[in-house]
Amino acid sequence: MKWLGLEWDDEPVFQFAQQARHREVAEQMLASGHAYHCYCSPDELTAMREKAKADGRPMHYDGTWRDRDASEAPEGIAPVIRFKAPKDGKTTVKDIVQGDVTIANEQLDDLILVRSDGTPTYMLSVVVDDHDMGITHIVRGDDHLTNAARQVLIYQALGWTLPEFAHVPLIHGPDGAKLSKRHGALGVEAYRDMGYLADAMRNYLVRLGWSHGNDEIFSTKQAIDWFNLDSIGKSPARFDFAKLEHVNGSYIKEGDDAVLVEALVPLLETVSGWSIDSALRNKLLQAMPSLKERAKTLLDLGKGAEYLRSTRPIAIEDKLAAKLTDDARAMLGRLSNVLSDLNDWTTAPIEACVRGFMEAEGLKFGQVGQPLRAALTGTTASPGLFDVLATLGKDEAVSRINDQKK
């Protein structure tokens, strides 16, 4: 959450630390008649499960101890505390996203509030904690709708004000199935290490199942100003890596160069194993305007910047090495002489010089560009040639060309 820039208001509350309070509420429910002790043995519960399975129905506790007197309790059995749920009627969850969701009470059995070892269950604990912390809105996945109905009954039994519920659709994979590891579902740290920007991730995630007209790229402040639960759709959103890359690429392209370098350097050092000194950092900053034009992730920026840390004589990819024919190497020698005489070593004069050379030689850009790219970077994954020449500096650029000339 820190990496995503999501700041929380209060420190986390651990349910385990609140057990005494949860048991206190369970005792309160026993006293009011909304809960009871159940002394069913493990064998009896197993028999209930097997009968339910044989009948082809879900397992529901049959209420054996619901109305029995405690004097009938058997010796040697530590009881659980069960909620005395209504058997008739219906329970309606008023949900901001799903609308009114009504569930027959007969589907909601007498759930366990406190286990036989004295530990409260999630279903009780979450209601007590949310009430005690003054939670007004519960926003979670729609797979918790049935839980919500049970929790509504607990709130009502305790006479507590209900919070507002908003059960949002789960995120699905491209095939429409619930997002899982087989779709490539990853932890937050993985997206960071893959080169996604926190701002872009927030932007993309907030649009999963929610939109603001046709706006696709917007700031966090705009998202806060525009967002409302009423606009969340009921249908599951599909996680689309191509769309995430598009959003991330937009943030990179419009991003501040210095800020991008600050984000890029630690990633290259930890994920890609780069060793970055101040000189290379400055080169990255100088190259950033051209690097970010086509990059979709920070790792793309690093891949495009590989030429900056290459040492002479640089290694050349086989595909590009094939472009270095004898004629091409001779051409590079002549181009090197022309570039050596250029005094203003910035992008525009460099481009004018190279294009003037091409015109004088009667050559097309591909005839010069491909051998030149091979000599300067050794790879096809690099920014524009004129930017590469400018960023390398005159001495390094001419030296790399001379390494390949004939």
RANORLIN-V639597 format. One record per backbone hydrogen bond with DSSP energy under -0.5 kcal/mol. CO is the residue of the C=O (numbers start at 1). NH is the residue of the N-H. E is the energy in kcal/mol with one decimal. If there is no record, write none. Layout:
co->(CO,CO)
nh->(NH,NH)
e->(E,E)
This chain:
co->(1,1,2,5,12,13,14,14,15,16,18,19,20,21,22,23,24,25,26,27,28,29,29,29,30,34,36,38,41,42,43,44,45,46,47,48,49,50,51,52,52,53,58,63,69,70,74,76,80,80,81,81,82,83,89,91,91,92,93,93,94,95,99,100,101,103,104,105,107,109,111,113,114,115,119,121,122,123,124,125,126,127,128,129,130,131,136,137,138,138,140,141,142,144,145,146,147,148,149,150,151,152,153,154,155,155,156,164,165,166,166,168,171,172,173,177,180,180,181,187,187,188,189,190,191,192,195,197,198,199,200,201,202,203,204,205,207,209,212,215,216,219,220,221,222,223,228,229,233,237,237,238,239,240,241,242,243,244,245,246,247,248,249,250,251,252,256,257,258,259,260,261,262,263,264,265,266,267,267,268,274,275,277,278,279,280,281,282,283,284,287,287,288,290,291,297,298,299,300,301,303,304,305,305,306,306,307,317,318,320,321,323,325,326,327,328,329,329,330,331,332,333,334,335,336,337,338,339,343,344,346,347,348,349,350,351,352,353,354,355,356,357,358,358,364,364,365,365,366,368,369,370,371,372,373,373,378,380,384,385,386,387,388,389,393,394,395,396,397,398,399,400,401,401)
nh->(5,6,5,7,14,15,17,18,18,19,22,23,24,25,26,27,28,29,30,31,32,33,34,35,33,84,82,80,45,46,47,48,49,50,51,52,53,54,55,56,57,56,60,66,72,73,77,78,38,82,113,114,36,85,105,93,103,94,95,101,165,99,95,102,93,91,107,108,109,111,83,121,81,118,115,125,126,127,128,129,130,131,132,133,135,134,164,139,140,166,168,144,145,148,149,150,151,152,153,154,155,156,157,158,159,160,159,138,96,140,168,142,179,239,176,173,183,185,184,190,191,192,193,194,196,195,298,201,202,203,204,205,206,207,207,208,209,233,215,212,218,223,224,225,226,227,231,232,169,172,239,240,241,244,245,246,247,248,249,250,251,252,253,254,255,255,260,261,262,263,264,265,266,267,268,269,270,271,272,274,276,277,281,282,283,284,285,286,287,288,290,291,292,293,294,301,302,303,304,305,306,383,308,309,309,310,310,321,322,323,324,325,329,330,331,332,333,406,334,335,336,337,338,339,340,341,341,342,345,346,350,351,352,353,354,355,356,357,358,359,360,361,362,363,367,368,368,369,370,372,373,374,375,376,377,378,317,382,388,389,390,391,392,393,397,398,399,400,401,402,403,404,404,405)
e->(-0.6,-2.6,-1.1,-0.8,-0.5,-0.5,-0.9,-0.5,-1.8,-1.2,-2.1,-2.7,-2.0,-1.9,-1.9,-2.5,-1.9,-2.0,-2.0,-2.4,-1.6,-0.5,-2.2,-1.0,-0.9,-2.8,-3.1,-2.1,-2.2,-2.3,-2.2,-1.9,-2.2,-2.5,-2.3,-2.4,-2.5,-2.4,-2.1,-0.6,-2.6,-0.8,-0.5,-1.6,-2.1,-1.9,-0.8,-0.6,-2.8,-0.6,-3.8,-1.5,-2.3,-1.4,-2.3,-0.5,-2.8,-0.7,-0.9,-2.5,-0.9,-1.7,-1.6,-0.5,-3.2,-2.8,-2.0,-1.8,-0.8,-1.7,-2.9,-2.7,-2.5,-2.0,-2.8,-2.6,-3.0,-0.7,-2.3,-2.9,-2.2,-2.3,-2.9,-2.1,-2.6,-1.3,-3.2,-0.6,-0.5,-2.5,-2.7,-1.8,-1.2,-2.2,-1.6,-1.7,-2.6,-2.6,-1.7,-1.6,-2.7,-2.5,-2.3,-1.8,-0.7,-2.3,-0.7,-3.1,-3.0,-1.9,-0.8,-2.1,-2.5,-3.3,-2.1,-3.4,-1.4,-1.9,-1.3,-0.9,-1.0,-1.7,-2.5,-1.4,-2.2,-1.4,-2.6,-2.5,-2.4,-2.2,-2.9,-3.0,-2.3,-0.9,-0.6,-1.4,-1.2,-2.6,-2.0,-0.6,-0.6,-2.3,-2.5,-2.4,-2.7,-2.6,-1.3,-1.7,-0.6,-3.4,-0.5,-0.5,-0.6,-2.2,-2.8,-2.0,-2.4,-2.9,-3.0,-1.9,-1.9,-2.3,-2.7,-2.0,-0.7,-0.8,-2.4,-2.2,-2.1,-1.7,-2.5,-2.8,-0.7,-0.8,-2.7,-2.2,-2.3,-2.9,-1.0,-2.6,-0.5,-0.6,-2.4,-2.2,-1.8,-2.4,-2.1,-2.4,-2.5,-1.3,-1.1,-2.4,-2.5,-0.7,-0.6,-1.5,-2.1,-2.6,-2.6,-1.3,-1.1,-0.5,-1.9,-0.5,-1.4,-0.5,-0.6,-2.9,-1.5,-1.8,-1.5,-1.8,-2.6,-2.1,-2.3,-2.3,-1.5,-1.5,-1.7,-2.5,-2.5,-1.5,-1.6,-2.8,-2.1,-0.7,-0.9,-1.6,-1.3,-1.7,-2.4,-2.6,-2.4,-2.4,-2.5,-2.7,-2.1,-2.1,-2.3,-2.3,-2.3,-2.1,-1.1,-2.5,-0.5,-1.0,-0.8,-4.6,-1.5,-2.2,-2.7,-2.1,-2.1,-2.2,-2.9,-1.4,-2.7,-1.4,-2.3,-2.7,-2.0,-2.7,-2.5,-1.3,-2.5,-2.6,-2.0,-2.3,-2.0,-2.6,-1.6,-0.6,-1.3,-0.9)
